[in-house]
């Protein structure tokens, strides 16, 4: 049996997390072939530090994918354990996935992700299993439309996670993604027998309520 891997020191762990966060953003913006120097610059570390943690691009790509999968898996498990209903857990999970941005980074890295890697497979399958259970339970409870699948929810999150075109500030785009997710969640709710009117959605939508003039002014900049 090999020697047990030592846990990273606090400063090394912080460097690793900043590099992964920066790599997520750079890969989404510039693709999987983006300069690693740009990743280290955004992370606030030297390129030598990046290579010390990740010896090559393949290692960094795998680490970004695995980190996103593990964060997503942990979020869905926490939501399942903390929320009073499966539907509430799904809602919380979907909003957290937007923050993790797995739906933005995975399509970009799809051809580079080693899906035969044991760690990748384990993290993915673990999270998917919990998600399927939540979907099935929410439908059994009568809270989620019976025709919605786990795949539907995954693809919706991918669409909402992709960067918007134009000069829209990132903070605004992220707030809009959450706002639009709230609208979609209302469409995911199952109708109740005897309902004659619209189902009640979220009490108040968050994020900016952009008008057509707002969008036009952005395009004129």
Z-matrix of the N, CA and C atoms (Angstrom, degrees):
N
C 1 1.465
C 2 1.526 1 108.74
N 3 1.363 2 117.53 1 135.14
C 4 1.451 3 121.40 2 -177.54
C 5 1.516 4 110.64 3 -73.88
N 6 1.338 5 113.77 4 165.34
C 7 1.464 6 119.34 5 178.72
C 8 1.518 7 110.23 6 -65.83
N 9 1.297 8 115.30 7 143.47
C 10 1.459 9 120.54 8 -179.90
C 11 1.525 10 109.77 9 -69.99
N 12 1.346 11 115.97 10 132.84
C 13 1.457 12 120.07 11 -177.80
C 14 1.526 13 110.52 12 -68.00
N 15 1.326 14 115.21 13 131.78
C 16 1.460 15 119.32 14 179.58
C 17 1.524 16 110.55 15 -72.31
N 18 1.333 17 117.06 16 142.57
C 19 1.465 18 118.51 17 174.61
C 20 1.518 19 109.82 18 -67.37
N 21 1.339 20 115.49 19 148.28
C 22 1.460 21 119.91 20 -179.79
C 23 1.526 22 110.67 21 -69.40
N 24 1.333 23 115.66 22 146.92
C 25 1.462 24 120.09 23 171.51
C 26 1.518 25 108.62 24 -64.05
N 27 1.341 26 115.75 25 161.98
C 28 1.468 27 120.22 26 -176.55
C 29 1.520 28 111.38 27 -58.74
N 30 1.360 29 117.62 28 -42.35
C 31 1.458 30 119.30 29 -178.41
C 32 1.522 31 111.49 30 -69.40
N 33 1.329 32 116.85 31 -38.05
C 34 1.461 33 120.47 32 178.21
C 35 1.527 34 110.47 33 -67.21
N 36 1.336 35 116.67 34 -39.69
C 37 1.464 36 120.81 35 178.20
C 38 1.529 37 110.91 36 -64.30
N 39 1.338 38 115.91 37 -39.66
C 40 1.464 39 120.06 38 178.31
C 41 1.521 40 110.64 39 -64.97
N 42 1.325 41 117.43 40 -42.95
C 43 1.465 42 121.06 41 177.12
C 44 1.524 43 111.24 42 -59.43
N 45 1.326 44 115.47 43 -43.77
C 46 1.464 45 119.63 44 -178.95
C 47 1.530 46 110.91 45 -62.59
N 48 1.317 47 117.29 46 -44.55
C 49 1.458 48 120.71 47 -178.50
C 50 1.524 49 111.31 48 -65.67
N 51 1.352 50 116.50 49 -38.18
C 52 1.463 51 119.31 50 178.73
C 53 1.523 52 111.67 51 -68.79
N 54 1.323 53 116.64 52 -36.98
C 55 1.462 54 119.68 53 177.08
C 56 1.524 55 110.88 54 -65.14
N 57 1.327 56 117.01 55 -43.51
C 58 1.465 57 120.02 56 179.38
C 59 1.527 58 111.38 57 -63.60
N 60 1.335 59 116.89 58 -42.58
C 61 1.468 60 120.22 59 178.98
C 62 1.517 61 110.72 60 -63.41
N 63 1.341 62 116.60 61 -42.80
C 64 1.460 63 119.89 62 179.28
C 65 1.526 64 110.87 63 -66.29
N 66 1.331 65 117.09 64 -40.77
C 67 1.464 66 120.64 65 -179.78
C 68 1.520 67 110.93 66 -62.65
N 69 1.336 68 117.31 67 -39.95
C 70 1.463 69 120.39 68 176.92
C 71 1.522 70 110.48 69 -55.10
N 72 1.333 71 116.03 70 -49.97
C 73 1.456 72 120.20 71 -176.22
C 74 1.530 73 111.81 72 -67.36
N 75 1.328 74 117.04 73 -43.44
C 76 1.466 75 120.45 74 -177.96
C 77 1.525 76 110.53 75 -66.60
N 78 1.326 77 117.99 76 -41.31
C 79 1.462 78 120.69 77 179.35
C 80 1.534 79 110.84 78 -64.71
N 81 1.336 80 117.06 79 -40.32
C 82 1.465 81 120.10 80 178.37
C 83 1.527 82 110.22 81 -63.04
N 84 1.317 83 116.99 82 -41.93
C 85 1.464 84 121.68 83 -176.54
C 86 1.524 85 112.85 84 -76.27
N 87 1.349 86 117.36 85 -40.12
C 88 1.455 87 120.79 86 -168.79
C 89 1.523 88 114.57 87 -119.58
N 90 1.337 89 117.46 88 -4.36
C 91 1.450 90 120.07 89 179.69
C 92 1.517 91 112.46 90 91.89
N 93 1.340 92 116.96 91 171.77
C 94 1.465 93 121.51 92 -174.44
C 95 1.523 94 113.64 93 -68.23
N 96 1.322 95 117.93 94 -16.44
C 97 1.461 96 120.22 95 179.26
C 98 1.515 97 113.47 96 -93.74
N 99 1.338 98 117.14 97 12.87
C 100 1.467 99 120.90 98 -178.76
C 101 1.526 100 110.96 99 -59.23
N 102 1.341 101 117.31 100 147.81
C 103 1.473 102 119.98 101 -179.67
C 104 1.530 103 111.36 102 -60.89
N 105 1.312 104 115.91 103 131.69
C 106 1.460 105 119.88 104 178.30
C 107 1.527 106 111.26 105 -69.18
N 108 1.331 107 116.70 106 -21.85
C 109 1.463 108 120.18 107 174.78
C 110 1.527 109 110.66 108 -62.94
N 111 1.343 110 116.56 109 -34.24
C 112 1.458 111 119.97 110 177.89
C 113 1.525 112 110.45 111 -69.44
N 114 1.324 113 116.44 112 -36.15
C 115 1.466 114 120.43 113 176.73
C 116 1.526 115 110.02 114 -62.24
N 117 1.331 116 116.70 115 -48.19
C 118 1.467 117 119.78 116 -178.50
C 119 1.519 118 111.21 117 -66.19
N 120 1.346 119 116.94 118 -35.36
C 121 1.464 120 119.48 119 178.72
C 122 1.525 121 110.96 120 -63.18
N 123 1.328 122 116.74 121 -46.32
C 124 1.466 123 120.02 122 -179.48
C 125 1.530 124 111.71 123 -67.97
N 126 1.320 125 115.47 124 -31.05
C 127 1.463 126 119.09 125 179.16
C 128 1.521 127 111.58 126 -75.64
N 129 1.335 128 116.55 127 -15.46
C 130 1.458 129 119.92 128 -177.86
C 131 1.513 130 113.02 129 75.89
N 132 1.336 131 115.79 130 26.53
C 133 1.461 132 120.68 131 178.37
C 134 1.526 133 108.52 132 -123.95
N 135 1.308 134 117.32 133 163.01
C 136 1.447 135 120.70 134 174.18
C 137 1.516 136 110.82 135 -77.11
N 138 1.345 137 116.35 136 159.55
C 139 1.462 138 120.04 137 179.34
C 140 1.526 139 110.60 138 -63.33
N 141 1.337 140 117.10 139 -30.12
C 142 1.463 141 119.98 140 178.53
C 143 1.526 142 110.76 141 -64.53
N 144 1.328 143 116.36 142 -37.56
C 145 1.469 144 120.28 143 177.81
C 146 1.521 145 110.41 144 -64.47
N 147 1.341 146 116.01 145 -41.18
C 148 1.467 147 119.45 146 178.32
C 149 1.529 148 110.46 147 -60.22
N 150 1.331 149 116.61 148 -47.66
C 151 1.466 150 119.20 149 -177.97
C 152 1.525 151 112.22 150 -69.95
N 153 1.320 152 116.86 151 -24.96
C 154 1.464 153 119.12 152 176.44
C 155 1.532 154 109.67 153 -68.23
N 156 1.314 155 117.04 154 -36.17
C 157 1.467 156 121.22 155 179.27
C 158 1.533 157 111.47 156 -82.60
N 159 1.349 158 115.34 157 -37.44
C 160 1.466 159 120.78 158 -175.67
C 161 1.530 160 107.57 159 -134.00
N 162 1.323 161 118.65 160 104.38
C 163 1.459 162 121.48 161 -170.98
C 164 1.527 163 115.48 162 -64.66
N 165 1.347 164 117.77 163 -22.34
C 166 1.463 165 119.36 164 178.63
C 167 1.527 166 109.47 165 -154.11
N 168 1.327 167 115.88 166 175.76
C 169 1.473 168 121.19 167 -177.74
C 170 1.522 169 111.57 168 -61.57
N 171 1.316 170 116.88 169 -38.66
C 172 1.466 171 120.18 170 -179.87
C 173 1.524 172 111.20 171 -61.30
N 174 1.335 173 116.26 172 -42.01
C 175 1.466 174 119.84 173 179.52
C 176 1.525 175 110.74 174 -64.73
N 177 1.334 176 117.04 175 -39.02
C 178 1.461 177 120.36 176 179.21
C 179 1.523 178 110.68 177 -68.22
N 180 1.320 179 116.45 178 -42.58
C 181 1.469 180 120.63 179 179.46
C 182 1.525 181 111.20 180 -60.17
N 183 1.334 182 115.81 181 -45.96
C 184 1.467 183 119.38 182 178.38
C 185 1.530 184 110.83 183 -62.09
N 186 1.339 185 116.57 184 -41.74
C 187 1.465 186 120.19 185 -178.90
C 188 1.517 187 111.56 186 -64.35
N 189 1.330 188 117.71 187 -39.34
C 190 1.468 189 121.54 188 177.68
C 191 1.526 190 110.00 189 -63.07
N 192 1.327 191 116.52 190 -46.59
C 193 1.466 192 120.57 191 179.87
C 194 1.523 193 111.34 192 -63.63
N 195 1.333 194 116.52 193 -45.38
C 196 1.462 195 120.30 194 -178.10
C 197 1.525 196 110.92 195 -65.76
N 198 1.319 197 116.83 196 -40.98
C 199 1.460 198 120.77 197 178.65
C 200 1.527 199 110.80 198 -60.60
N 201 1.332 200 117.05 199 -44.52
C 202 1.472 201 120.68 200 179.05
C 203 1.521 202 111.28 201 -63.80
N 204 1.330 203 116.79 202 -41.76
C 205 1.462 204 120.42 203 179.26
C 206 1.520 205 111.65 204 -65.61
N 207 1.325 206 116.89 205 -42.78
C 208 1.461 207 120.02 206 -179.17
C 209 1.526 208 111.41 207 -67.45
N 210 1.334 209 116.82 208 -40.34
C 211 1.464 210 119.43 209 177.21
C 212 1.530 211 110.71 210 -62.99
N 213 1.327 212 115.50 211 -42.15
C 214 1.466 213 120.27 212 179.43
C 215 1.525 214 110.76 213 -64.58
N 216 1.322 215 116.63 214 -44.90
C 217 1.474 216 121.13 215 178.05
C 218 1.525 217 111.03 216 -59.93
N 219 1.336 218 116.53 217 -44.05
C 220 1.466 219 119.99 218 -178.99
C 221 1.519 220 111.11 219 -65.74
N 222 1.335 221 116.36 220 -37.68
C 223 1.467 222 119.95 221 -179.75
C 224 1.521 223 111.93 222 -66.22
N 225 1.337 224 117.01 223 -42.45
C 226 1.462 225 118.69 224 -177.99
C 227 1.527 226 110.39 225 -68.34
N 228 1.336 227 117.30 226 -33.41
C 229 1.464 228 119.83 227 177.97
C 230 1.529 229 110.95 228 -70.42
N 231 1.334 230 116.88 229 -41.47
C 232 1.468 231 119.61 230 178.31
C 233 1.525 232 110.49 231 -63.98
N 234 1.328 233 116.13 232 -41.91
C 235 1.463 234 119.58 233 179.52
C 236 1.528 235 110.49 234 -62.73
N 237 1.319 236 116.32 235 -43.66
C 238 1.472 237 120.54 236 178.22
C 239 1.527 238 111.47 237 -59.35
N 240 1.323 239 116.65 238 -40.57
C 241 1.462 240 121.14 239 -174.86
C 242 1.532 241 112.43 240 -80.15
N 243 1.337 242 117.43 241 -28.02
C 244 1.467 243 120.74 242 -172.46
C 245 1.524 244 114.29 243 -95.85
N 246 1.339 245 116.97 244 -31.88
C 247 1.462 246 119.58 245 -171.25
C 248 1.532 247 111.97 246 -86.77
N 249 1.345 248 117.06 247 151.46
C 250 1.466 249 120.16 248 -175.34
C 251 1.523 250 114.39 249 -73.07
N 252 1.328 251 117.79 250 -24.84
C 253 1.466 252 120.47 251 -179.90
C 254 1.528 253 109.43 252 -134.53
N 255 1.323 254 115.41 253 161.46
C 256 1.461 255 120.47 254 177.96
C 257 1.528 256 110.81 255 -64.82
N 258 1.338 257 116.98 256 -37.47
C 259 1.463 258 119.31 257 179.77
C 260 1.527 259 110.72 258 -65.46
N 261 1.326 260 117.23 259 -42.73
C 262 1.466 261 120.48 260 177.13
C 263 1.530 262 110.34 261 -61.78
N 264 1.322 263 116.97 262 -36.70
C 265 1.463 264 120.51 263 177.67
C 266 1.522 265 110.82 264 -65.72
N 267 1.332 266 116.56 265 -40.55
C 268 1.459 267 120.17 266 177.59
C 269 1.522 268 111.45 267 -62.39
N 270 1.326 269 116.54 268 -43.70
C 271 1.462 270 120.84 269 179.86
C 272 1.522 271 110.34 270 -60.75
N 273 1.319 272 116.73 271 -48.97
C 274 1.465 273 120.33 272 179.33
C 275 1.522 274 110.87 273 -60.63
N 276 1.320 275 116.30 274 -44.49
C 277 1.457 276 121.16 275 -179.29
C 278 1.530 277 111.14 276 -60.56
N 279 1.320 278 117.73 277 -45.32
C 280 1.461 279 120.18 278 -177.16
C 281 1.521 280 111.72 279 -62.89
N 282 1.316 281 117.12 280 -40.29
C 283 1.466 282 119.13 281 177.97
C 284 1.533 283 111.08 282 -66.00
N 285 1.323 284 116.85 283 -38.79
C 286 1.459 285 119.21 284 179.89
C 287 1.532 286 111.59 285 -68.91
N 288 1.329 287 117.19 286 -34.12
C 289 1.458 288 120.21 287 178.20
C 290 1.528 289 110.72 288 -63.23
N 291 1.319 290 116.99 289 -36.22
C 292 1.468 291 119.21 290 176.19
C 293 1.519 292 110.67 291 -60.83
N 294 1.323 293 117.20 292 -39.07
C 295 1.465 294 120.42 293 179.41
C 296 1.535 295 111.49 294 -68.86
N 297 1.322 296 116.95 295 -37.59
C 298 1.463 297 121.15 296 179.23
C 299 1.526 298 111.08 297 -70.10
N 300 1.333 299 117.02 298 -29.40
C 301 1.466 300 124.28 299 176.58
C 302 1.523 301 113.13 300 69.10
N 303 1.326 302 117.44 301 27.00
C 304 1.459 303 119.23 302 176.95
C 305 1.524 304 110.63 303 -63.47
N 306 1.341 305 116.69 304 -33.25
C 307 1.456 306 120.14 305 -179.94
C 308 1.512 307 113.25 306 -68.95
N 309 1.341 308 117.89 307 -18.42
C 310 1.459 309 121.41 308 176.75
C 311 1.521 310 111.47 309 -90.41
N 312 1.339 311 116.55 310 -41.23
C 313 1.460 312 119.25 311 -172.86
C 314 1.525 313 112.36 312 -80.71
N 315 1.336 314 118.47 313 -33.38
C 316 1.458 315 119.51 314 -175.63
C 317 1.529 316 113.27 315 -64.87
N 318 1.338 317 119.85 316 -45.30
C 319 1.475 318 118.35 317 177.90
C 320 1.524 319 112.67 318 -59.40
N 321 1.336 320 117.44 319 -33.21
C 322 1.462 321 120.94 320 -179.42
C 323 1.526 322 110.89 321 -70.25
N 324 1.332 323 116.56 322 -38.33
C 325 1.465 324 121.24 323 -174.74
C 326 1.521 325 113.26 324 -97.55
N 327 1.324 326 116.93 325 7.31
C 328 1.470 327 120.94 326 -168.81
C 329 1.526 328 112.77 327 -51.63
N 330 1.333 329 118.17 328 -44.40
C 331 1.454 330 120.65 329 -176.30
C 332 1.528 331 112.50 330 -77.15
N 333 1.342 332 116.88 331 -14.14
C 334 1.467 333 120.08 332 -179.28
C 335 1.526 334 113.32 333 -99.03
N 336 1.341 335 117.66 334 -12.30
C 337 1.460 336 120.24 335 -176.23
C 338 1.529 337 109.81 336 -78.05
N 339 1.331 338 117.81 337 126.56
C 340 1.471 339 120.86 338 179.98
C 341 1.536 340 110.89 339 -80.16
N 342 1.318 341 117.32 340 87.06
C 343 1.460 342 120.50 341 -174.76
C 344 1.526 343 113.34 342 -72.42
N 345 1.332 344 116.65 343 -4.53
C 346 1.467 345 119.05 344 173.58
C 347 1.521 346 111.62 345 -94.31
N 348 1.330 347 117.07 346 0.42
C 349 1.455 348 121.51 347 178.77
C 350 1.529 349 109.80 348 -72.55
N 351 1.330 350 117.42 349 134.89
C 352 1.463 351 121.45 350 -174.69
C 353 1.532 352 112.32 351 -61.14
N 354 1.341 353 116.98 352 -41.83
C 355 1.467 354 119.76 353 -179.37
C 356 1.522 355 110.94 354 -65.77
N 357 1.324 356 116.90 355 -42.28
C 358 1.466 357 121.76 356 179.25
C 359 1.529 358 109.89 357 -62.12
N 360 1.321 359 116.06 358 -48.42
C 361 1.468 360 121.06 359 -178.28
C 362 1.525 361 110.80 360 -61.61
N 363 1.336 362 117.03 361 -44.93
C 364 1.464 363 120.74 362 -177.37
C 365 1.526 364 111.46 363 -63.66
N 366 1.342 365 117.26 364 -45.61
C 367 1.463 366 120.28 365 -179.05
C 368 1.521 367 111.14 366 -65.95
N 369 1.337 368 116.74 367 -41.55
C 370 1.462 369 120.41 368 179.63
C 371 1.518 370 111.43 369 -64.31
N 372 1.324 371 116.90 370 -50.42
C 373 1.468 372 120.69 371 -175.34
C 374 1.521 373 111.51 372 -66.23
N 375 1.321 374 117.13 373 -36.11
C 376 1.464 375 121.12 374 179.22
C 377 1.526 376 110.54 375 -61.96
N 378 1.339 377 116.27 376 -47.45
C 379 1.456 378 119.98 377 179.92
C 380 1.523 379 112.77 378 -66.97
N 381 1.337 380 116.28 379 -40.46
C 382 1.468 381 120.83 380 -179.90
C 383 1.522 382 110.89 381 -62.91
N 384 1.326 383 117.01 382 -39.58
C 385 1.468 384 120.76 383 179.71
C 386 1.527 385 111.00 384 -59.62
N 387 1.326 386 116.76 385 -45.65
C 388 1.471 387 120.25 386 179.98
C 389 1.523 388 110.50 387 -65.81
N 390 1.341 389 116.97 388 -40.99
C 391 1.462 390 120.44 389 179.72
C 392 1.526 391 111.17 390 -60.95
N 393 1.311 392 116.72 391 -44.74
C 394 1.469 393 120.22 392 179.85
C 395 1.526 394 110.68 393 -62.41
N 396 1.325 395 115.76 394 -38.91
C 397 1.464 396 118.98 395 178.11
C 398 1.525 397 111.38 396 -63.87
N 399 1.352 398 116.33 397 -40.81
C 400 1.464 399 119.92 398 179.03
C 401 1.522 400 111.25 399 -64.54
N 402 1.334 401 115.89 400 -43.07
C 403 1.469 402 119.62 401 179.14
C 404 1.522 403 110.15 402 -61.11
N 405 1.323 404 116.63 403 -46.99
C 406 1.471 405 120.36 404 -178.88
C 407 1.526 406 111.15 405 -63.30
N 408 1.326 407 117.43 406 -41.67
C 409 1.465 408 120.65 407 -179.58
C 410 1.513 409 111.60 408 -68.22
N 411 1.335 410 117.10 409 -42.44
C 412 1.470 411 120.24 410 178.97
C 413 1.520 412 111.02 411 -62.95
N 414 1.320 413 117.07 412 -34.87
C 415 1.472 414 119.95 413 176.69
C 416 1.520 415 110.90 414 -72.29
N 417 1.316 416 117.29 415 -39.60
C 418 1.468 417 120.67 416 177.77
C 419 1.528 418 110.82 417 -63.98
N 420 1.357 419 115.73 418 -35.39
C 421 1.473 420 120.28 419 177.95
C 422 1.526 421 112.70 420 -72.12
N 423 1.332 422 117.22 421 -13.48
C 424 1.451 423 120.78 422 -177.80
C 425 1.515 424 113.93 423 84.16
N 426 1.347 425 117.38 424 14.43
C 427 1.460 426 120.67 425 -178.09
C 428 1.524 427 113.34 426 -96.36
N 429 1.328 428 117.43 427 -25.76
C 430 1.459 429 122.39 428 -177.37
C 431 1.522 430 109.39 429 -113.08
N 432 1.330 431 115.44 430 137.68
C 433 1.469 432 119.61 431 178.09
C 434 1.527 433 110.57 432 -49.96
N 435 1.335 434 118.18 433 136.87
C 436 1.463 435 120.43 434 -176.92
C 437 1.522 436 113.75 435 -70.09
N 438 1.347 437 117.35 436 -15.61
C 439 1.464 438 120.20 437 -177.40
C 440 1.529 439 112.90 438 -96.40
N 441 1.331 440 117.66 439 5.59
C 442 1.461 441 121.65 440 178.85
C 443 1.523 442 108.98 441 -88.06
N 444 1.327 443 116.40 442 137.09
C 445 1.461 444 121.03 443 178.51
C 446 1.524 445 110.17 444 -112.74
N 447 1.330 446 114.59 445 165.36
C 448 1.461 447 120.33 446 174.26
C 449 1.529 448 110.09 447 -57.83
N 450 1.353 449 116.15 448 -39.12
C 451 1.461 450 120.15 449 179.16
C 452 1.518 451 113.10 450 -63.80
N 453 1.343 452 116.53 451 -36.00
C 454 1.467 453 119.99 452 177.07
C 455 1.523 454 110.36 453 -58.18
N 456 1.319 455 115.28 454 -47.43
C 457 1.468 456 119.88 455 -177.50
C 458 1.527 457 110.41 456 -64.58
N 459 1.319 458 116.24 457 -41.85
C 460 1.458 459 119.33 458 178.61
C 461 1.519 460 112.49 459 -61.18
N 462 1.333 461 117.35 460 -44.05
C 463 1.460 462 120.31 461 -178.67
C 464 1.523 463 111.82 462 -70.07
N 465 1.333 464 117.11 463 -35.02
C 466 1.464 465 119.52 464 175.74
C 467 1.522 466 110.56 465 -60.24
N 468 1.319 467 116.17 466 -41.87
C 469 1.465 468 120.16 467 -179.34
C 470 1.527 469 111.27 468 -67.52
N 471 1.339 470 116.75 469 -35.80
C 472 1.471 471 119.42 470 176.26
C 473 1.520 472 110.03 471 -62.65
N 474 1.327 473 116.82 472 -45.79
C 475 1.471 474 120.29 473 -179.27
C 476 1.525 475 111.72 474 -62.15
N 477 1.317 476 116.62 475 -42.14
C 478 1.467 477 119.74 476 -178.54
C 479 1.519 478 112.33 477 -73.02
N 480 1.325 479 117.38 478 -22.40
C 481 1.463 480 121.05 479 -175.64
C 482 1.524 481 112.82 480 -84.62
N 483 1.323 482 118.01 481 -19.71
C 484 1.457 483 119.72 482 -175.16
C 485 1.522 484 110.75 483 -68.70
N 486 1.343 485 117.28 484 142.45
C 487 1.467 486 120.30 485 179.48
C 488 1.526 487 111.10 486 -60.95
N 489 1.326 488 116.36 487 142.55
C 490 1.449 489 121.42 488 176.69
C 491 1.526 490 109.86 489 -83.56
N 492 1.342 491 117.41 490 148.35
C 493 1.465 492 119.27 491 178.77
C 494 1.526 493 110.83 492 -72.67
N 495 1.325 494 114.66 493 160.74
C 496 1.454 495 119.32 494 175.48
C 497 1.514 496 113.08 495 90.94
N 498 1.334 497 115.84 496 -176.09
C 499 1.471 498 120.98 497 -172.75
C 500 1.528 499 114.42 498 -87.47
N 501 1.330 500 117.27 499 25.63
C 502 1.457 501 120.14 500 -179.04
C 503 1.528 502 109.85 501 -64.08
N 504 1.344 503 118.44 502 126.33
C 505 1.471 504 119.81 503 177.64
C 506 1.526 505 110.81 504 -58.71
N 507 1.328 506 115.41 505 145.60
C 508 1.461 507 119.62 506 -177.12
C 509 1.522 508 111.78 507 -58.45
N 510 1.341 509 117.45 508 -41.71
C 511 1.468 510 120.24 509 -178.31
C 512 1.532 511 110.82 510 -60.68
N 513 1.342 512 116.19 511 -39.87
C 514 1.468 513 120.22 512 178.81
C 515 1.516 514 110.83 513 -67.47
N 516 1.334 515 116.54 514 -42.85
C 517 1.462 516 120.34 515 179.87
C 518 1.524 517 111.15 516 -61.84
N 519 1.329 518 116.90 517 -40.38
C 520 1.464 519 120.05 518 179.93
C 521 1.529 520 110.87 519 -67.66
N 522 1.345 521 116.70 520 -39.62
C 523 1.466 522 119.70 521 178.44
C 524 1.528 523 110.46 522 -65.31
N 525 1.334 524 116.62 523 -38.00
C 526 1.463 525 120.32 524 177.91
C 527 1.529 526 111.00 525 -65.06
N 528 1.332 527 117.48 526 -37.64
C 529 1.464 528 120.39 527 179.28
C 530 1.530 529 110.28 528 -60.36
N 531 1.330 530 116.57 529 -42.23
C 532 1.466 531 119.69 530 178.59
C 533 1.532 532 110.99 531 -68.10
N 534 1.313 533 116.58 532 -38.80
C 535 1.474 534 120.53 533 177.90
C 536 1.533 535 110.05 534 -61.57
N 537 1.321 536 115.81 535 -47.75
C 538 1.458 537 119.90 536 -178.64
C 539 1.525 538 111.50 537 -68.12
N 540 1.334 539 117.00 538 -31.46
C 541 1.459 540 119.31 539 174.85
C 542 1.523 541 110.45 540 -63.69
N 543 1.329 542 117.79 541 -39.00
C 544 1.466 543 119.93 542 177.31
C 545 1.527 544 110.91 543 -60.69
N 546 1.322 545 116.81 544 -38.16
C 547 1.465 546 120.03 545 176.94
C 548 1.526 547 110.71 546 -65.09
N 549 1.325 548 116.68 547 -42.15
C 550 1.461 549 121.16 548 179.79
C 551 1.529 550 110.80 549 -65.75
N 552 1.326 551 116.27 550 -39.72
C 553 1.467 552 119.94 551 -179.88
C 554 1.521 553 110.77 552 -58.78
N 555 1.323 554 117.25 553 -37.82
C 556 1.466 555 119.74 554 177.75
C 557 1.529 556 110.21 555 -61.60
N 558 1.338 557 116.43 556 -35.05
C 559 1.457 558 119.91 557 178.11
C 560 1.518 559 113.13 558 -74.54
N 561 1.332 560 117.10 559 -19.19
C 562 1.464 561 120.73 560 178.82
C 563 1.528 562 112.40 561 -81.74
N 564 1.327 563 116.31 562 -18.04
C 565 1.463 564 119.43 563 -176.79
C 566 1.524 565 110.69 564 -68.06
N 567 1.314 566 115.07 565 140.61
C 568 1.458 567 120.28 566 178.10
C 569 1.517 568 110.02 567 -79.07
N 570 1.334 569 116.64 568 142.63
C 571 1.452 570 120.17 569 173.61
C 572 1.513 571 110.46 570 -73.41
N 573 1.308 572 116.25 571 149.98
C 574 1.468 573 120.70 572 178.99
C 575 1.526 574 109.79 573 -99.40
N 576 1.324 575 117.74 574 146.54
C 577 1.467 576 119.64 575 176.34
C 578 1.524 577 110.54 576 -54.28
N 579 1.323 578 115.63 577 132.47
C 580 1.460 579 119.13 578 178.58
C 581 1.516 580 114.08 579 89.81
N 582 1.345 581 117.85 580 -4.57
C 583 1.466 582 119.86 581 177.05
C 584 1.525 583 108.95 582 -62.97
N 585 1.307 584 116.57 583 132.33
C 586 1.468 585 120.36 584 178.32
C 587 1.516 586 112.04 585 -117.55
N 588 1.311 587 117.74 586 -15.15
C 589 1.460 588 120.54 587 -179.09
C 590 1.506 589 110.99 588 -122.84
N 591 1.311 590 115.24 589 -168.23
C 592 1.460 591 120.46 590 178.59
C 593 1.519 592 110.18 591 -68.73
N 594 1.330 593 115.65 592 144.63
C 595 1.448 594 119.90 593 174.53
C 596 1.509 595 109.52 594 -72.32
N 597 1.309 596 116.37 595 148.33
C 598 1.462 597 120.08 596 178.05
C 599 1.520 598 109.70 597 -73.84
N 600 1.329 599 116.69 598 130.27
C 601 1.454 600 121.65 599 177.38
C 602 1.510 601 109.68 600 -97.49
N 603 1.333 602 117.08 601 -161.08
C 604 1.460 603 119.95 602 176.56
C 605 1.521 604 110.18 603 -58.29
N 606 1.332 605 116.62 604 148.04
C 607 1.458 606 119.96 605 -177.97
C 608 1.528 607 111.45 606 -59.54
N 609 1.316 608 117.04 607 -39.03
C 610 1.449 609 120.24 608 -179.81
C 611 1.516 610 109.46 609 -152.51
N 612 1.328 611 116.31 610 130.55
C 613 1.456 612 120.16 611 178.48
C 614 1.512 613 110.31 612 -75.37
N 615 1.327 614 116.42 613 135.36
C 616 1.452 615 119.88 614 176.27
C 617 1.517 616 111.25 615 -88.33
N 618 1.294 617 115.98 616 176.10
C 619 1.460 618 120.60 617 176.94
C 620 1.511 619 113.17 618 81.91
N 621 1.334 620 116.65 619 170.66
C 622 1.473 621 120.65 620 -176.83
C 623 1.522 622 112.14 621 -72.57
N 624 1.322 623 116.37 622 139.49
C 625 1.463 624 122.44 623 175.03
C 626 1.525 625 107.45 624 -96.42
N 627 1.339 626 116.27 625 84.91
C 628 1.457 627 120.50 626 -174.99
C 629 1.518 628 111.10 627 -74.94
N 630 1.331 629 115.95 628 139.28
C 631 1.455 630 122.01 629 175.00
C 632 1.523 631 109.22 630 -95.53
N 633 1.340 632 115.73 631 170.63
C 634 1.456 633 119.52 632 177.16
C 635 1.531 634 110.45 633 -62.00
N 636 1.328 635 116.89 634 -37.68
C 637 1.466 636 119.88 635 178.23
C 638 1.527 637 111.29 636 -61.97
N 639 1.345 638 116.94 637 -37.46
C 640 1.464 639 120.24 638 176.98
C 641 1.527 640 110.76 639 -60.91
N 642 1.336 641 115.82 640 -45.38
C 643 1.456 642 120.20 641 -179.11
C 644 1.526 643 111.13 642 -65.63
N 645 1.330 644 116.17 643 -39.60
C 646 1.464 645 119.98 644 -179.54
C 647 1.524 646 111.19 645 -66.20
N 648 1.341 647 116.52 646 -39.82
C 649 1.460 648 119.84 647 -179.73
C 650 1.517 649 111.44 648 -65.77
N 651 1.349 650 117.14 649 -32.96
C 652 1.465 651 120.52 650 176.74
C 653 1.514 652 110.50 651 -64.93
N 654 1.320 653 115.93 652 -40.05
C 655 1.470 654 119.49 653 -179.33
C 656 1.508 655 112.95 654 -70.42
N 657 1.348 656 117.27 655 -20.63
C 658 1.468 657 120.39 656 -178.61
C 659 1.521 658 112.34 657 -85.37
N 660 1.351 659 117.66 658 -8.39
C 661 1.467 660 119.43 659 -176.45
C 662 1.528 661 111.17 660 -71.97
